[in-house]
Amino acid sequence: MNDRATLRLWGWPVALAVLSAVGLLSALLGDGAWDALSWAALGLPTGVAGWHALRH
């Protein structure tokens, strides 16, 4: 598999995993803006998963 095919296959799952990790860490780090960041960072992957589940 070349680099372009690998990026096409794994790009979005890796991006969603990193976003989830950022959300979890921001939830642990503080309050206020950190909470807003964690809601957004954890809500987006959940929304994407729900959209794909309802689409199929």
DSSP file (Angstrom, degrees, kcal/mol; ACC not computed):
  #  RESIDUE AA STRUCTURE BP1 BP2  ACC     N-H-->O    O-->H-N    N-H-->O    O-->H-N    TCO  KAPPA ALPHA  PHI   PSI    X-CA   Y-CA   Z-CA
    1    1 A M              0   0    0      0, 0.0     2,-0.1     0, 0.0     0, 0.0   0.000 360.0 360.0 360.0 134.1    0.0    0.0    0.0
    2    2 A N     >  -     0   0    0      1,-0.1     4,-2.1     4,-0.0     5,-0.2  -0.335 360.0 -99.8 -85.7 174.7    1.4    3.4   -0.9
    3    3 A D  H  > S+     0   0    0      1,-0.2     4,-2.5     2,-0.2     5,-0.2   0.860 120.1  53.4 -63.6 -37.0    1.3    6.5    1.4
    4    4 A R  H  > S+     0   0    0      2,-0.2     4,-2.3     1,-0.2    -1,-0.2   0.911 110.2  46.6 -67.1 -41.5   -1.7    8.0   -0.3
    5    5 A A  H  > S+     0   0    0      2,-0.2     4,-2.1     1,-0.2    -1,-0.2   0.883 112.3  51.4 -67.3 -37.7   -3.8    4.9    0.1
    6    6 A T  H  X S+     0   0    0     -4,-2.1     4,-2.8     2,-0.2     5,-0.3   0.927 111.5  46.6 -64.7 -44.7   -2.8    4.6    3.7
    7    7 A L  H  X S+     0   0    0     -4,-2.5     4,-2.1     1,-0.2     5,-0.2   0.890 111.6  51.7 -64.4 -39.1   -3.8    8.2    4.4
    8    8 A R  H  < S+     0   0    0     -4,-2.3     4,-0.3    -5,-0.2    -1,-0.2   0.879 116.2  40.7 -65.3 -36.8   -7.0    7.7    2.6
    9    9 A L  H  < S+     0   0    0     -4,-2.1    -2,-0.2    -5,-0.1    -1,-0.2   0.906 130.0  24.3 -76.8 -43.5   -7.9    4.6    4.7
   10   10 A W  H  X S+     0   0    0     -4,-2.8     4,-2.0    -5,-0.2     5,-0.3   0.457  95.0  93.1-106.9  -3.2   -6.7    5.7    8.1
   11   11 A G  H  X S+     0   0    0     -4,-2.1     4,-2.2    -5,-0.3     5,-0.1   0.951  91.4  38.2 -59.9 -55.9   -6.8    9.5    8.0
   12   12 A W  H  > S+     0   0    0     -4,-0.3     4,-2.6    -5,-0.2     5,-0.2   0.907 115.5  51.5 -67.7 -42.8  -10.3   10.1    9.4
   13   13 A P  H  > S+     0   0    0      0, 0.0     4,-2.0     0, 0.0    -1,-0.2   0.910 112.9  46.4 -60.9 -38.6  -10.2    7.4   12.0
   14   14 A V  H  X S+     0   0    0     -4,-2.0     4,-2.5     2,-0.2     5,-0.2   0.913 112.0  51.0 -68.0 -41.0   -6.8    8.7   13.4
   15   15 A A  H  X S+     0   0    0     -4,-2.2     4,-2.3    -5,-0.3    -1,-0.2   0.908 111.6  47.4 -62.4 -42.1   -8.1   12.2   13.4
   16   16 A L  H  X S+     0   0    0     -4,-2.6     4,-2.1     2,-0.2    -1,-0.2   0.859 111.2  51.7 -67.9 -34.7  -11.2   11.2   15.3
   17   17 A A  H  X S+     0   0    0     -4,-2.0     4,-2.2    -5,-0.2    -2,-0.2   0.913 111.2  46.8 -67.0 -42.6   -9.1    9.2   17.8
   18   18 A V  H  X S+     0   0    0     -4,-2.5     4,-2.4     2,-0.2    -2,-0.2   0.908 111.6  51.7 -64.9 -41.5   -6.8   12.2   18.4
   19   19 A L  H  X S+     0   0    0     -4,-2.3     4,-2.1     1,-0.2    -2,-0.2   0.892 109.7  49.8 -62.6 -39.7   -9.9   14.5   18.8
   20   20 A S  H  X S+     0   0    0     -4,-2.1     4,-2.4     2,-0.2    -1,-0.2   0.905 110.1  50.3 -64.7 -41.7  -11.3   12.0   21.4
   21   21 A A  H  X S+     0   0    0     -4,-2.2     4,-2.4     2,-0.2    -2,-0.2   0.902 109.9  50.4 -63.9 -40.7   -8.0   12.0   23.3
   22   22 A V  H  X S+     0   0    0     -4,-2.4     4,-2.5     1,-0.2    -1,-0.2   0.906 110.8  50.6 -62.2 -41.6   -7.9   15.8   23.3
   23   23 A G  H  X S+     0   0    0     -4,-2.1     4,-1.7    18,-0.2    -2,-0.2   0.910 111.2  46.9 -63.6 -42.7  -11.5   15.8   24.6
   24   24 A L  H  X S+     0   0    0     -4,-2.4     4,-1.2     2,-0.2    -2,-0.2   0.914 114.4  46.8 -66.8 -42.3  -10.7   13.4   27.4
   25   25 A L  H  X S+     0   0    0     -4,-2.4     4,-1.6     1,-0.2     3,-0.3   0.899 110.8  51.4 -67.1 -40.0   -7.6   15.2   28.5
   26   26 A S  H  X S+     0   0    0     -4,-2.5     4,-1.2     1,-0.2    -1,-0.2   0.836 105.7  56.3 -67.8 -30.1   -9.3   18.6   28.4
   27   27 A A  H  < S+     0   0    0     -4,-1.7    -1,-0.2     1,-0.2    -2,-0.2   0.834 111.9  43.5 -67.2 -31.0  -12.1   17.2   30.6
   28   28 A L  H  < S+     0   0    0     -4,-1.2    -2,-0.2    -3,-0.3    -1,-0.2   0.754 107.3  61.3 -83.2 -24.5   -9.5   16.2   33.2
   29   29 A L  H  < S-     0   0    0     -4,-1.6     2,-0.3     1,-0.1    -2,-0.2   0.844 109.7 -45.8 -79.1 -34.9   -7.4   19.4   33.0
   30   30 A G     <  -     0   0    0     -4,-1.2     2,-0.2     2,-0.1    -1,-0.1  -0.928  51.0 -86.4-172.0-166.3   -9.8   22.1   34.1
   31   31 A D  S >  S+     0   0    0     -2,-0.3     3,-1.3     3,-0.1     2,-0.6  -0.624  80.4  25.6-119.2 176.5  -13.1   23.9   34.1
   32   32 A G  T 3> S+     0   0    0      1,-0.3     4,-1.6    -2,-0.2     3,-0.4  -0.567 129.2  15.5  75.3-116.1  -14.7   26.6   32.1
   33   33 A A  H 3> S+     0   0    0     -2,-0.6     4,-2.5     1,-0.2    -1,-0.3   0.822 125.3  60.6 -63.4 -31.3  -13.2   26.8   28.6
   34   34 A W  H <> S+     0   0    0     -3,-1.3     4,-2.4     1,-0.2    -1,-0.2   0.891 103.3  50.9 -63.2 -38.2  -11.7   23.3   29.1
   35   35 A D  H  > S+     0   0    0     -3,-0.4     4,-2.4     2,-0.2    -1,-0.2   0.903 109.6  49.8 -65.5 -40.8  -15.2   21.9   29.6
   36   36 A A  H  X S+     0   0    0     -4,-1.6     4,-2.2     1,-0.2    -2,-0.2   0.910 111.2  49.6 -63.9 -41.2  -16.4   23.5   26.4
   37   37 A L  H  X S+     0   0    0     -4,-2.5     4,-2.9     1,-0.2     5,-0.2   0.912 110.7  49.6 -62.9 -42.2  -13.4   22.1   24.6
   38   38 A S  H  X S+     0   0    0     -4,-2.4     4,-2.2     2,-0.2     5,-0.3   0.898 109.9  51.0 -66.3 -39.6  -14.1   18.6   25.9
   39   39 A W  H  X S+     0   0    0     -4,-2.4     4,-2.0     2,-0.2    -1,-0.2   0.933 115.4  42.4 -61.3 -45.6  -17.8   18.8   24.9
   40   40 A A  H  X S+     0   0    0     -4,-2.2     4,-1.9     1,-0.2    -2,-0.2   0.924 115.5  48.3 -67.2 -44.6  -16.9   19.8   21.4
   41   41 A A  H  < S+     0   0    0     -4,-2.9   -18,-0.2     1,-0.2    -1,-0.2   0.810 119.7  38.0 -70.2 -29.7  -14.0   17.3   21.1
   42   42 A L  H  X S+     0   0    0     -4,-2.2     4,-1.1    -5,-0.2    -1,-0.2   0.734 113.9  55.8 -90.4 -24.7  -16.0   14.4   22.4
   43   43 A G  H  X S+     0   0    0     -4,-2.0     4,-2.7    -5,-0.3     5,-0.2   0.857  99.2  59.7 -75.6 -35.5  -19.3   15.4   20.7
   44   44 A L  H  X S+     0   0    0     -4,-1.9     4,-2.5     2,-0.2     5,-0.2   0.945 106.8  43.9 -63.1 -50.3  -17.9   15.5   17.2
   45   45 A P  H  > S+     0   0    0      0, 0.0     4,-2.3     0, 0.0    -1,-0.2   0.883 114.9  51.5 -62.0 -34.9  -16.7   11.9   17.0
   46   46 A T  H  X S+     0   0    0     -4,-1.1     4,-2.4     2,-0.2    -2,-0.2   0.912 110.6  48.2 -65.4 -42.0  -20.0   10.8   18.6
   47   47 A G  H  X S+     0   0    0     -4,-2.7     4,-2.5     2,-0.2    -1,-0.2   0.894 110.9  50.3 -64.7 -40.8  -22.0   12.8   16.0
   48   48 A V  H  X S+     0   0    0     -4,-2.5     4,-2.2     2,-0.2    -2,-0.2   0.917 111.8  48.1 -63.9 -42.9  -20.0   11.3   13.1
   49   49 A A  H  X S+     0   0    0     -4,-2.3     4,-2.2     1,-0.2    -2,-0.2   0.911 113.0  48.1 -64.5 -42.0  -20.6    7.8   14.4
   50   50 A G  H  X S+     0   0    0     -4,-2.4     4,-2.4     2,-0.2     5,-0.2   0.899 110.2  51.9 -64.7 -40.7  -24.3    8.5   14.8
   51   51 A W  H  X S+     0   0    0     -4,-2.5     4,-1.8     1,-0.2    -2,-0.2   0.916 112.0  45.9 -62.2 -43.2  -24.5   10.0   11.4
   52   52 A H  H  X S+     0   0    0     -4,-2.2     4,-1.4     2,-0.2    -1,-0.2   0.872 112.0  52.1 -68.0 -36.1  -22.9    6.9    9.8
   53   53 A A  H  < S+     0   0    0     -4,-2.2    -2,-0.2     1,-0.2    -1,-0.2   0.908 114.1  41.9 -66.8 -40.7  -25.0    4.6   11.8
   54   54 A L  H  < S+     0   0    0     -4,-2.4    -1,-0.2     1,-0.2    -2,-0.2   0.783 109.1  60.0 -76.8 -26.4  -28.3    6.2   10.7
   55   55 A R  H  <        0   0    0     -4,-1.8    -1,-0.2     1,-0.2    -2,-0.2   0.845 360.0 360.0 -68.9 -34.9  -27.1    6.6    7.2
   56   56 A H     <        0   0    0     -4,-1.4    -1,-0.2    -5,-0.1    -2,-0.2   0.417 360.0 360.0 -99.3 360.0  -26.7    2.9    6.7
